Amino acid sequence: MRSRWIGGLFAVVAMTMMILALWLWQYAPAAAMQYRVAQRSVFAMGGRCAAVALIAAAQWLIVSSVVGSVYRPGRLDRAFCGVAGVICGVAMISAVALGLAGR
């Protein structure tokens, strides 16, 4: 019973992360215009890289916690979690680098 509550909570958190990432993807060019940065396209691309990192983190959370609480995790699930973690890390580093380069 407890794992269902935790899986449900993580599912809600992952869906919130997905909605936030989609909003961030859409709002990135407007944020570049609002903050008056030197290179708007680079800053907007940094915001979109942050959205990709958030989506990868949400997918990792869904596979590792939600699916892992229902089914026994296999080799493919662990590999997918590793790939999602790497994508999240690379996208977050790119987002920070592009955000600083746009200023």
C-alpha positions as a printed NumPy array, in Angstrom:
array([[  0.   ,   0.   ,   0.   ],
       [  2.799,   2.373,   0.89 ],
       [  4.559,   1.883,  -2.434],
       [  1.361,   2.845,  -4.265],
       [  1.222,   6.15 ,  -2.395],
       [  4.864,   6.848,  -3.085],
       [  4.456,   5.851,  -6.745],
       [  1.421,   8.113,  -7.03 ],
       [  3.275,  10.997,  -5.417],
       [  6.252,  10.551,  -7.741],
       [  3.889,  10.36 , -10.724],
       [  2.347,  13.7  ,  -9.758],
       [  5.806,  15.229,  -9.267],
       [  6.94 ,  13.906, -12.665],
       [  3.853,  15.303, -14.39 ],
       [  4.457,  18.659, -12.72 ],
       [  8.041,  18.572, -13.97 ],
       [  6.838,  17.824, -17.501],
       [  4.341,  20.7  , -17.445],
       [  7.008,  23.054, -16.085],
       [  9.455,  21.939, -18.787],
       [  6.92 ,  22.545, -21.556],
       [  6.163,  25.979, -20.133],
       [  9.896,  26.726, -19.927],
       [ 10.404,  25.647, -23.534],
       [  7.652,  28.013, -24.683],
       [  8.668,  30.922, -22.421],
       [ 12.447,  30.858, -23.181],
       [ 12.405,  33.414, -26.059],
       [ 10.166,  35.774, -24.089],
       [ 12.486,  35.528, -21.088],
       [ 15.411,  36.479, -23.289],
       [ 13.494,  39.568, -24.412],
       [ 12.424,  40.451, -20.881],
       [ 15.866,  40.251, -19.263],
       [ 17.547,  42.206, -22.072],
       [ 20.543,  39.935, -22.486],
       [ 23.271,  40.541, -25.074],
       [ 22.613,  37.447, -27.199],
       [ 18.966,  36.532, -27.004],
       [ 19.122,  33.389, -29.13 ],
       [ 21.895,  31.882, -27.01 ],
       [ 20.013,  32.679, -23.808],
       [ 16.797,  31.197, -25.213],
       [ 18.646,  28.043, -26.236],
       [ 19.96 ,  27.786, -22.676],
       [ 16.392,  27.91 , -21.379],
       [ 15.393,  25.209, -23.815],
       [ 18.332,  23.046, -22.726],
       [ 17.105,  23.461, -19.159],
       [ 13.688,  22.247, -20.316],
       [ 15.276,  19.169, -21.896],
       [ 17.134,  18.487, -18.643],
       [ 13.888,  18.749, -16.705],
       [ 12.128,  16.373, -19.091],
       [ 14.98 ,  13.846, -18.817],
       [ 14.823,  14.064, -15.028],
       [ 11.064,  13.498, -15.118],
       [ 11.488,  10.448, -17.347],
       [ 14.142,   9.099, -14.996],
       [ 11.777,   9.613, -12.065],
       [  8.928,   7.839, -13.848],
       [ 11.004,   4.828, -14.862],
       [ 12.947,   4.443, -11.643],
       [ 10.201,   5.096,  -9.116],
       [  6.772,   4.712, -10.638],
       [  7.422,   1.809, -12.998],
       [  9.937,   0.339, -10.551],
       [  7.319,   0.157,  -7.818],
       [  4.876,  -1.766, -10.022],
       [  7.266,  -4.029, -11.943],
       [ 10.57 ,  -5.547, -10.994],
       [ 13.283,  -3.415, -12.627],
       [ 15.274,  -5.216, -15.285],
       [ 18.478,  -4.573, -17.148],
       [ 16.761,  -2.401, -19.753],
       [ 15.137,  -0.226, -17.093],
       [ 18.47 ,   0.381, -15.398],
       [ 20.092,   1.187, -18.733],
       [ 17.307,   3.644, -19.556],
       [ 17.712,   5.311, -16.156],
       [ 21.429,   5.665, -16.765],
       [ 20.908,   7.188, -20.201],
       [ 18.259,   9.577, -18.838],
       [ 20.65 ,  10.617, -16.073],
       [ 23.451,  11.303, -18.558],
       [ 21.118,  13.291, -20.812],
       [ 19.894,  15.28 , -17.828],
       [ 23.447,  16.09 , -16.762],
       [ 24.636,  17.088, -20.218],
       [ 21.558,  19.229, -20.846],
       [ 21.904,  20.965, -17.479],
       [ 25.582,  21.733, -18.075],
       [ 24.69 ,  23.044, -21.551],
       [ 21.895,  25.171, -20.112],
       [ 24.2  ,  26.797, -17.591],
       [ 26.927,  27.368, -20.189],
       [ 24.51 ,  28.866, -22.713],
       [ 22.844,  31.002, -20.063],
       [ 26.192,  32.444, -19.022],
       [ 27.31 ,  32.9  , -22.627],
       [ 24.143,  34.804, -23.459],
       [ 24.715,  37.381, -20.767]])
